[in-house]
Every structure is written in structure tokens, then in C-alpha cells.
Amino acid sequence: MSLTAEPSALRHRRHIASNGHTDNHYQAYPERHKQATRAHRQPVRYDRIDASIALFLTLLASLTRLWGLDRSNRVTWDEAHFGRFGAMYLNGTYIHDVHPPLAKLTITLAQYLAGHNGTFAFGGGAEYPEYVNYALMRAQIALFGISLAPLAYLTCRKLGFTRHACTLAGLFVVFDNAICLMSRLILLDGPLLAFTALVLFCLVNFTHESMFGVEFGRAWWSWLAATGLALGLVLSSKWVGAFSVMLVGCAVLEDLYCKLHSHTSWSRYARHWAARALALIVLPIGVYVAVFRVHYSFQTAKGYGEHEMPVPFQATLKGNRYNVQPYDIPFGSIAKIKPASKPLESLENIISPKRYHGDPEPQPVGCNSSDIGFDWWRIQNAYGSGINYDNATLEYVHHLDIVTLKHDHTHKFLYVDSQDSDALEHQYYNVQAVQVGNKTYGYSSDDANWVIELVNQAYKGDGMDMLHPLNTEFRLRHSTSGCILALSHPPQFSTGQGVDNIGHTIVCMLPEAARRYHDSTLWRIEFNVDLRVGFDGDSSAKFRRQFFQDMLRQNGIMARSNNALIPDPDKYNHLESPPWSWPLLVYPMRIGDWQENYTKFYELGNPILWWSVAAICVA
């Protein structure tokens, strides 16, 4: 026995020896299986014959994928969706889709290289105009489908199959009708299939290198990193690429299980875990994030679906209503005010129940969704009573200005009774909307005054001491009592129904309580209107995106959209078919219009291949 053997191995061997077995007889099954595999297999190195066969399969696949691409001069099937997405990328228009961006970005690149300027909208069934080189666009997407044939051959070679068997595998891919058709149109399926095949190719080469090469050597690291890169590409194309992740995960876990039972030191075993975590988790996530970074760099203008994104993101899109509002907010403007902190920003604007103008009763105030006119507050100078803001000179709201907030529908003021004797016990004052100056109720006009305290400016430019929409986080401190406007904590919700439901109740916390619940005291102006200023500006450059927040938000929207695509078993859809029927080719699919003078496409796999594979899987 070697004196340099690892301590864990020595302990394991002594344990076996104590049970009546010698060191020479013991060997864990995974390691024994691995050595048996090495004994029966030889390392495979690609040579000129392999290169020649791969080239032949590439040329043959090119013939089946590229021939007659211009025969159908109409937007066919899902080209209406994905072709339009590519055009919207070229226009810088925001797009919402249920799939990650990478495959759509490859379509965008194909359109750009084909000279498309993004003006054609890819209407379903529409005839391509003369200036759209649709054949070249389809040809570039077809390159992904062409790559499947040589990848199939080279993957099978590394698995140890004979050249005849590998060539047959490549020919199966070349002459499969379903794969061929998906490669001939401007669709996401071409890039998706190519990246899926690339994952398997890299995984097989990494496994081959682990078995016959040098662990942690240059080739070993290269194929491991390539596998992680391919995983990132396939996940960034469609989430169905998660099945590739499962395949790689199962293979890696089996490999690590084998190493756990082999004579490997714990430090070396930990290195294996760390290497795979870095290459197969961190690297794919990095690729996925980078793809979204590129995705957002294209989106500079208003499109469709952006209303699902956070409001600050929407404000960065040119033409969106949030960046044409007045950026410097003047006294007299009406505004929507909502919580500014991230955990609370999903709440809607500050509202007061929708009542008739002359109702003298005080009304509660809260945060809830509302109708137009239900959540608008006029920001007035506390010492400018009687000003007609329709004609007044523009004066802008600054840090520490004292204002009143007048409910634009009921003309009542945001108010706190500074004489409330219960405030010290509860640590807050009740907030109401009241008619200031009503002698019947004795409301003091001073108790309707609030100090604007600017806390944070997202845009570090001019007007740092001025109130701006979206970018400015501020507090409202009651000028008489010193309390701070905040959402109630613990949360208190209105029990009213209909227009009386104000949602999350708003209170005015004493300073000590406000310090404990700092996030609940932050507010921002979501939107403001002042007819003296109008909507002619463009302040999109002054708003900043929160990349990771926006990406997580969009992925959540994608997840909900994908879940909504689940077929309803109670509704019949002639385009849907049960999964068991797919390998049996029970329900082939017609693609596009089948009018007399149109080129017709029929999505049907090669029966010899599909039925034989299904039979093998069942057996």
C-alpha cells in the first residue's frame, strides 16, 4: 500500500479489510464500471474522415433547408409573430413575449443583415413587399437547422458509435420532415434546436474528456465551460431548454456520485463540485443575464405590453405618457401620489372616497386602486390662498416648501387634527380629508399644511432640490404636530365597500415610530398634470432603469403568461393535441393558409424515424 494514499481512502480500505476482504478485492461499483468502460472503449479523436462526413452531411442538409426558400412569398404561420418582433427590435420598440430574447435577437440579426429597416409589420398571410429580402432572412435562420446534421454525427462519434451508425444518425436529421420545415421559416425553433444539440455535443465531449483526458486540464475546462455556455444559450431562447438543464444535471450528479465512491480526496472532490457549479450554474446565469442586457438596450420607445413593467422603466421609453408629463412640478398641478419603497410600490395611489362636492363629513384616506378623479391631489402653496393657478406664474415645488394637498374631486384637504389626545398612546394621528375652514367642525387651516422633505433623487442632474415625478422620494411632515405621513403599521385595511373601500389605511406617525418604519413614510409622484406646462416635453433621458429589478419583473410576467397557455380541457381547440400523440404522428398540422394559389406546408415527421424511436423508447 502506498504511503501517499489519501487518509479517507486508507480508512475506507481498513473498514473493508475488517470485514474479511482484502484491499485488492475491494473496488466501488462506479469506479469498477468506469474502468471496464475504459477497457472496452478507446478514446475517439476526430480525423479527416470525420470532417469529410460532417461536411457531406452539412451540404446535404443545406440542400434540404435552403432550396426554394423564396417559393412562398407570404408571411407564413408564426413568422407573423417572430418576424414582427425582429422588426420591433430594429425600431427600438418595446415588445412583450412569453419567451426569453435570444432566439428573437437572432431573427433581428437576420433581418438586419438582409437589409430590413423594420418598417414591414409581418401581418399574418401578408405578401412580402419587394424591399423585404425574406429569402435571405429565412436562409440565415436555416443555418441553425443545417448545423443539426453535423452535430448529430460528431456527437455520436464521441459516444463510440461506428462511422456507419453516426452517418445514419446524421441522415435521420437531414431527412426528417418536421425538423426540416421548422428550419425553413423565420421561427424560434431553429435556434432552439441548434442550441439544444450543442448542449448534448458539449456534454458528450466533456464526459469523454473526463474519462480519457486530464481532469482540470485545458481541454477538460474548455468542454465544461462550453457546456455551460450552451446551457445559457438554450435557456435564453425558450424555457423549454430547461429539459437540457435536467439532462446535464442528471449526468453531472451521476459523475459526482461515482467520484464520491472512488479513491478521491475530499479536497479534490470539492474542486469537482466547485468547477461544475461555476461552469454549469454561474456561467449559464451570466449568459441569461447578458442576453437580457442586450434585449433592453434595443428597447427605447413605447410599444405594447410595457404597462406590465415598473413605472420608472416605462418612463424611459420615448412616447410613453410618463415622460411627457412636467418634470419640474409647479404649485397648482394635480398629481397622483403613491408609496415609493420597493416592498410597497405595488400599492396604488393615495385616495379618498368618491363623494359629492358639498359633503361636509370628514373622509378617511388610504392606498387603493381608483377611477380617474378618485386619486388626484392638487399641490398648493400653503401661503398662497386664493391663487388662481390657471393663470398664475409658474412657481416650482422645492425641498422644505410648505404645501396643502387638495383632493381634486371633493375639494377637501389632507388633514391631521393636531389636538388629538389619543396620538401619544397610538403613536400616530388619524389622517382625513376635510373641508378646511368649516366652522361647524372647527377645522384649522394650519392642520392642513405639510412640509415636503426630499429624501432621494434618482437622477443626479439639475434641480436636485426640486420635486420631480418618479425620481424624487420624499416625506410629508405635518407642519403643526411634526408627525410624518405613512402607511399604517401593522397594516390596517378599510372595511368599506365599493367607493368607500380605501384599501391600506394612511396615518401620520410620530417621529419615533416613523424612524422604525422608514419605508412606510416614503412617497413619490407617479404622474402630474399642469395645463400651463402641457405634454410637449420628453424627459425619458432623466429616468433610470433598475436592470435586475426589471429583469426579474419581466421573467415573472413571462411565467404568468406561460401558465396562461395551459390548454383548457373543457374547450376544444383544433390546434391542440395530447402529448402521447406527438411521437405517433397522429395529428399532423397544416401550417399557414391553404388557399389554392398559396404554398402549403404540412408539419409531419418522418414516420420511419418517429415510429421506430417511439417503439424503442417503449421497449
N, C-alpha and C positions, 0 to 999 in steps of 0.2 A: 504494500500500500504506500502510495506517495505521501511524503511528509508535507507536501504543499497542498494536499487536498483541502477543500473548504470545510470549516468546522461543522456546518449544517449537514454536509454530506457524510462526515465521519459519524455524527450522532445517528443519522438515518441507517447507516450501514451496521453500526453496533446493535441497533434495535433489531434489524433483520437477523443478525448473527445469533442473538439471544433466543430467537425462535427456531433455531436449528438449521438456518440457511447460511450458506457461505456468501461472501461478498461477490464471488464470481457468478453465483446463480441469480442474484437479485438484479433486476432492472425493471423500472416502471414501464407499464404498457405503452404510454405515449412515446417515450424515448425509444423503446424497442420497435414500435411501429415506424417511427421516423427512420431508424437505421435500416429497417427492412426495405423501406421505400427507396432509400439511397442505394441499397444493394441491387435493386431491380431496375432503377432508373438512372440514366446518365444525364448530366446537365445538358440542356439544349442551348445551342448558340446559333443565332440566325446566320445564314450564309447567303451566297449569291443565288442559289436555287430558291430559297425562301423569298428573297427580294424579287426574283423574277415572277414567281407565282403570285405574290401580293400585287405586283404591278399589273399582271394579266387580269386579276380579279378587279382591280381598280378601273382598268379600261373597259372591262365588260360591264361593270356597274355604271360607269359614265354613259355607256350606250343606252342602258335601260332607263336611266334617270334624266338624261339631257335631251334625248331625241324627241322632237315635236313639242317642246315646251310652249311654243308660241301658237300652237294649234287652237287652243281655247283662248279667245281674246276677251273673255269676260271675267269679272270678279267671281271666283268660284268658292262656294261654301264659306269656311271660316277665314278666307282671305279678306272678307268684309270686316272682320274684327281686327285681325292682327296686321293687315295692311294699313288699316286706318290708324292703329296705334303707332306704327312706324312713321306715318305722315305727321301725326301729332307730336312725336318726339322732334322731328325736323322743324316743326313750327314753334317748338318750345312750349307747347300747350300741356297743361296738367291732364293726366289720364289716371283713371282708377280701373284696376283689373284684379281678378282673383288670383293671378299668378305672379310670381316674382319677375323682376325685369329682364334678366339676362337674355332669354330667347327673343324677347321683343326688341332688345337692343341689337341683336344680330340682324334682325329684319330691318331695323333702322339703318344699319351699316350697309346692308344690301341695297336699300333704296338710295342712299347717298351715293354709293359707287355707281349706281345705274343712272345717276343724274336727276333723280326726282327732287323737286323743290318743295314737296309737302302740300301742294295745292289740290291734288286729287283726293277725294274723300273715301274712295273704295266702297261705294254703295253696293249692296248685295245684288248680284246679277248685272251690274252696270258694265257697259262696254269700256274697255281701257282706251283712253284718248291717245292720239298719236305721240304726244310728248312723254308718255309714261312707258319706259322700256321694261315692261312686265316680264318678258322672257329672261332678261339678264337678272332681274330680281329673283325669279324662280330658280335660275341656274345657280346662283350663289347659295341659296338655301339647300339646293340639291347636293351641294358638295358635302354637307353633313351626312346625307344618306349614302353617298358614294363611299365615304370613309368606313362605313359599317362592314363592307366585304373584306378589305384587307385586315381590319381589326379582328374580325372573326377568325380568319386564317392564322394570324400571328398569335392570338390568344390560345387557340387550340394547339399550336406548336409547342408553346411553353407548358401546356398541360401534359405533353408527352405523346400526343397522337401522331400517327404516321402522316406523311405529306398527303397521301391519297385522302385520308379522312378529313384532314384540315381543308383541303381543296373542296371537298364535298360540302363542308360547313360553309365555306365562302360562297359556293354556288347556291346553296339554300337561301342565303341572304340576297344574292343578286336577283334570283328569280322568284322571290316572294312578292306576290301582287300587292298585298296590304302595305308592306314596308316601302315598296316602290312608289305607290300612289302618294303616301304621306310625304315622300321626299320630293315630289314634283310640284307642290303648291307652296304658297307663302304661308306656312304654318309654323307653330312652335314645336311640332313633333319631330322634325328633322334634327334640330339642335339637341332636343331632349334625348332621342335615341342615340345620337353620336356620343354625348357625354356619358350616357349610361354604359355604352360599350367601352368607353375609355376607362371608366371606373373598374370594370372587370379586367380589362387588359393590364392596367397598372397593378391591380391587386394580385393577379396571377404572376406577374413578373417579380413583385415584391416577395411573394411566397417562394418562388423559385430561387431568388437571391438568398432568402433566409435559410433555405435548405442546402444550397450548394455553394453559396458565396461566403463572404466575410461579414459577420454581424457587426454593425456600426461602421462598416466601411463606406466608401463613397457611393458605390452602386446601391448598396442597401439603403442608405439615406435618400438617394435620388428617387428610387422607386416608391419608398414610403411617402416622401413629400409629394410625388406625382399622384399617388392615390388620394391624398388629402386634397390636392388641388382639384382633381376630377370630381371628388365629392362636393366641393364648393360650387363647381360649375353646374352639376346636375341639380343640386338643391336650389340654385339661383335661377333655374329655368322653369321648373314646376315642382310643387311639393310632392308629387308622386315619386320624385327622386329619393324620397325617404326610404323607399324599398332598397335602393342601392346602399344607403347607410346601414340598414339592417343586415344586408349581405356582408358588408365589410366588417360590421361589428361582430357578427357570429364567427367569421373566420379569425378575427383577431383574438376573441375570447378563447377559442379553441387552441390557438397557438400559445397564448399565455398560460392556459391550463396545462398544456404539455410541458412548458418550461418550468411550471411550478413543481412537477414531479421529476424533473431531470436534476442532474447534479450541478445546479447553478447557484451561485452565491446570492444572498439576499440583496446585496448592493447592485449586482448586475441585473437581477430580476426587476428591481425598482427602476433601473435605467430603461429597461424594455417598456415598462408602463409609461414612464415619462415621455419617451420618444413617441410612442403611439398617441398619447394624449396631445402632445404638441402638434404632430402632423395630421392626426385624424379628427381632432376636435377644434383646436385653436385655429389651424390653417383654414379649414372649411368655413368656420365662422367669419374669419377675416375676409375671405373671398366674398361671402354673402354680404357682409357689411360694405365692402368696397363697391360691389355691384349697385347697391342702393345709393351709395355716394354719387356714382356716375348717373344713376337714374334721376336723382334730384337736381343734378347740375343742368339737365336738359329742361326742367320744368320751371319756366319763368313767367308764364302767362295763364290766365284763367282758362279752365277747361270744363270738365264735368266730373262730379264726384268729390271736388275739393272741400265741400261743406262738411265731409266726414272728418277732415283733419283739424288740428288745433287752430284757433283763430289767428294766432301770430304767424303760423305757416301760411294761412290763406292770405294774410296781408302782404306777403312777399310776392304774390302773383299779380302781375300787371293786369289791370282791368277789373280786379276784384273790388267789391264795394268797400272793403275795409281800408284800402289805401287811397281812396279818393275822398275820404272824409277829411275835415280840417285837422291838420296835425298839431297846430297850436290852438288850444281850446280857449275861446274867449268867454267872458262873462255874458250870460244870456243864452248860451247854447243849451240845447236839451241833449241828455246823454243817458246811455244805459250803463249801469254800474254793476259789476259782478266780482265775486271773490278772485283774488289774484294768486293765491298759493296753489302749487301743483296738486296737492291732495284734494282741494276743494273747488278747483276750477270747473269741474263738471256741473256744479250747481249753476242755476240760471241767474238772471239779474234781480236786483232789489226791486220788489214790487209792493204795491199797496192795493187792497181790494178795489175793484172797479165799481164805484158808486156814482150817483148823480152829483152834479157840481155843488148843489146847495146843501148837501147832507152835513149837519154840524157835528155829528158824532165823531170822536177820535177813532182812528182805524189802526190796526196792527200792521207791522212791516216784516217782510220775510224775503227769502230767496226761492223763487219757483219760476217755471216757465209761464209765459203770459202772452196775451194778444198785443198787437200794436196799440199803443196808447196806454197800456197797462203798466209799463215798466220804464217810462221816460220821466226823467227828473231835470228840471231847469236849474242850471248852476247860476246863482245870482250873487252879486256883491252885497254882503250883509249891510253895508252902509250906503247902498245906492237905492233906497226905497223910492218907488215911483218912476224909475227909469223905464223908458220905452225902448226895449232892446232891439226893436225892429229898425230903429233909426239911429241908435246910439253909436258913437265912435267905438271901434274895436279896442277893448282892453282885455289882456290875456291873464289867465289864472296862473299865479306863481306860488312858490313854496311859502307857507305860513300865511297865505291870504285867508281872510275870514269870509265864509260863504254861507248862503242858505240854499237848501235843496227843496224845490217846489215841485210837487207831483203834478205833472203836466195835464193829467186828466181831471183830477178833483180839485186842483189848485190848493192843496193842503201842503204843509211844510213838515219836513223830517224834524222831529221834536223830542226832547227829553225834559221831563219835569225835574229840575234841579232840587226841588223841595221834597222829593220823595223820601220819606223816612225809612223805608224798607231797604234802601240801596246798600247800606253798610252790611246788613245781615245777609243779603243775597249776593253781594259783590258785583252787582250790576243794576243799572237803571232800565226800566222798560222804554222801548222806543216806539213812538207812534207817529202817525200823520195827522196833523191837527190844523184847524183854521186859526192861525196866529192873529191875535187882536180881538178874538171873540169874547166880548165882555161877560157873556153868560158862563163861560167855562174858565175865564181868567187866565188864559194862556199868555205868558210873557214872550214878547218877540225876541228877547235876548236868549231864551232857551231854544231857539231855532237856529242859532249861529254855530257854525262848525269851522274848525281850523284845518286847512289842508296841509298835511305834513308829508312831503315827498320822501320816500324811503329808498327807492332804487330806480335807476334809469337804465333800460336795456340798451339804448342807443347812446353812445358816448360822443355826442356832437353838440351842435349849437342848442341853446335853450335848455341847459341842464337843470335850471331852477324853475322850469315851466311845466305845466301839466299837459301830457300828451296821451292820446289813446293807445292802449295795448302795451306800450313800452314803459309807462310810469306805474310803479307800485306806490300806493300812498295810504296813509291812515287819515281818519276823520276824528279829530279830538273835539269833544263838546267844549265850547268856549267858556261856559259858566261853571259846570261841575268838574271838568277835566277828564271825564270818562272817555273811553275810546269805542267807537262803533265796531261791533264784532258779531260773528255768528254765535249763537248760544252754545254753551258748553257745560255739561253734556248736551248733545243736540236736543232741541225741543221742536216738535213739528206741529203745524196747525191741524186742528180737527175740523176745520170748516170744509164745506162742500162747494164745488163749482167755483164761482168768482171769489168766494170767501176763503178759499184754500191758499194761504200764503206760503206754504211749504216750511222750510227751515227758518225758525224764528230768529230775528235780529235783536240784539240787546246792546247796551252801552256799558262795557266792563270798566270797573275801577282800574286804575293803572297797575296795581299789583297783580290782579287777575289777568289783565291784558298781557303782561310780560310772560305769564305762564303759557298762554295760548296765542303766541305771537302770530302764527299762521292764520288764525281766525280773524285777525284785525287788518289784514292787507286787502286792498281793493284796487281795481283798475277800471278805466273807462273802456268799454268794449266798442262802443260806437257813439258818435256825436253828430249833431246836425246844427248848422247855423246858416240860414239863408243869406246872411251878409257875406259869407265866405264862399258858399256853393260847393260843388263837387268837381271842380276842374283840375285839381292837383293830382300828383302821383307821388306818394310817399313810400312806395314799395321798397326803395333802397334803404329806408331808415328802420326797417323791421328785420329782425334776425330770426333765423330758424334754429330750433333745438334739434340737431340731427338725430341723436339717439332716441329722444322722445318721439320725434316724428316717425322714425322708422318702426319703433315698437307700436305706435298707434296704427300705422298703416298695416302692419302684419296682423294686428288684432282685427282690423276691418276685413282683411283678406280671409282670415279664419272664419269669421261670421258669414262672409259671402260664400265660402266653400261649403259650409254647413247647410246653407240655404239651398244648395244644389242637389241635396239628397232627394231621390225620387219619392214622390208621394204614392204609396201603394194603392190608394183609393182613386187615383186619377190615371187615366190611360194616356200614354204618350207614344206615338208611333216611332219616335227616335230612340226610345229606351228598350233595353233588353237585359235579361238576367245574366249575371256573370258566368253561370255554368254553360251558357250557350256560346260564349265567345270562342273557346278553343275548338268547338264543334262546328263553327261557321253556320249556325242555324239561322241567324238573322243578318245576312249581308246588308249593307247600307248604300243607298243611292246618294251621291254627293252632287249638290247643285241642281239647277233646273234641268228638266228632261223634255224641254220643248224640241220640236222637230229639227230645227237648224242649229241646236246647241251641241257642243261637245259633251258627251256623257261620261261620267265617272262612276265606277261601281267598286265599292270597298269590299274586297273579298280576298282572304288569304289563300295561299297555295294549299289546296286540300291534301295533297300527298304529305306535305310537311306538317301542317297543323294537326291532322288526324293522327299521324304516326307519333308525333310528340305527345299528344293527349293520351294515346294508348300507352306509351312508355311511362308517362307520369302515373297513370292509374295502376299499371303493373308494378 
